[in-house]
Amino acid sequence: MKFNLLSRTKNQTVNHEGAKAFVMTPEMELYAAVVTWSLNDSFYEKNEIRLERLRLLIAKCEPLFVGKLAVYARTKMYMRSVPLMLVTELAKLHSGDNLVARVTDGVIGRADEITELLACYELLNERKGTKRLNRLSKQLQKGLSSAFNRFDEYQFGKYNRDGAIKLRDALFLVHPNAKDDLQQLLFNKIVTGDLKTPYTWETELSALGQLNFDSDEAKAIAFRAKWEELIDSDKLGYMALLRNLRNIQEARVSYAHFEKVCARLADAEEVAKAKQFPFRYLAAYRELIHPTAPVQSLAKKLVALVQGGNKGYTGDLLDALEKAVQASAANIKGFDHETSVLVACDVSGSMQKPVSAKSKILLYDVGLMLAMLLHSHCKNVEVGMFGDSWKTITVPRNNILGNVQEFYRREGEVGYATNGHLVIKDILSRKVRMDKVMLFTDGQLWNSSSASGNDIQTLWLRYKADVSPAAKLYLFDLQGYGQAPLQILRNDVYLIAGWSDKVFEVLTALENGDSALDAINKIEL
């Protein structure tokens, strides 16, 4: 999809800092807002305000694009909440065909998302009391019915949680047709509450925690044996493994089991299947080198018994995490020895906002992580960070997580403004030819010195005219506020948005002459 550009006067606006910026097309703005939304207040925009902005944008876009964006966000960008919001809003605005049904089926990736979508529908349609879920969209109902047919007893049992809307409620609302007698028996179990309790790490450790032991030592031995059993069982999911590395350490599992954990963490196929945001690996890495939170409640009493767990094996885990993030970036292309690249990370105050209410990961951690993934695949690269000032920092290429920590340690050296124009001013004044300039930012760039002629748009035009006419500038938008500091699709300026390593597939598409939205439009419903 290509979009006509607005005239220069209509295209210009100001960002949240009052600096010159440029509006995006509704499709581009919706894309950027959706793939950077964590259902958490951002620095400049409350969650309710963003929700209303998304509603207005959805109404301006073609329904088919909105549907494809919802499925893209769920299946390619690994997002769970915002695709449900998109399909709920789409169901309000569109009817007359089966688009909503196809999109609904496409965004349901786990059994619990059936009830999550109904809860989202209830909330966004302001249904209360006896009218909570009456008049459910027929096409949404049809899509949910199709989703019901895709899950087995283990999947239903694993996510049969005691929420406001239960699987049993959803079954009665949706009335799915069983595809065979066995599935009808399964639906009957949902109704009667007789689903088999699944074998998961949560259920197994919870059951063990209810037992009485003769001594604390006996309890410690039991928990160690249970973790070793879980590791051997192949029932411990990759995400659960990633989030329980400290608990596994504290349980003092054998070195042979540690080797299994490390091998699985580093396995490229497992990494690809797990579909984890890159910053999840950073969170695990930090928890191992600087643990700041208590281990989960079931293991708290074991900490004293095991005297800190297998801390001697931490190096193996850190190596495995590094291999995992290297595997997540394995398909980044287009950066040979002849291609000069500049990678610039925004570490300003507005980037120091947690990505969600319970997360210790900040928005600028996401930017640093993506930047270091990219840096690891560039042969001819300079990398740095900007705030009040701009500084290049020399780090090794094959140490992604360690490099993020180095930037994290030194971010105060450049201050906390958003002077991204200094990145371009520097290479312009030094007359350094760069083929690609990559900015990882929330897009709210401004000039804290107020010097005229030093906005990034003006400097970029001068740089292309005087130093590197073929240079391209890529804005990696990490927050999706709706304005861009430069004119997108002009003068070799491109916008990519999102927190997943999948953003590099968009980068490849741009290299092949497509737009950032082409990947969305290629989604099949």
Secondary structure, DSSP 8 states (H G I E B T S, - for coil): -------HHHHEEE-TTS-EEEE--HHHHHHHHHTT--SS--SS--HHHHHHHHHHHHHHS-HHHHHHHHHHHHHTS---HHHHHHHHHHHHH--SSSHHHHHHHHH--STHHHHHHHHHHHHHTT--GGGSSTT--HHHHHHHHHHHTT--HHHHHHT---SSS-HHHHHHHH----SSHHHHHHHHHHHHT-------HHHHHHHHHTS--SSHHHHHHHHHHHHHHHHHHT-S-HHHHHHTHHHHHHTT--HHHHHHHHHHHH-HHHHHHH---HHHHHHHHHHHHS--S---GGGHHHHHHHTT-SGGGHHHHHHHHHHHHHHHTTT-----TT-EEEEEEE-SGGG-SBSSTT---BHHHHHHHHHHHHHTT-SEEEEEEESSSEEE----SS-HHHHHHHHHHHGGGG-SS--THHHHHHHHHHT---SEEEEEE-S----TT--TT-SHHHHHHHHHHHT-TT-EEEEEESS--SEESS-TTSTTEEEEE-SSTTHHHHHHHHHTT--TTHHHHT---
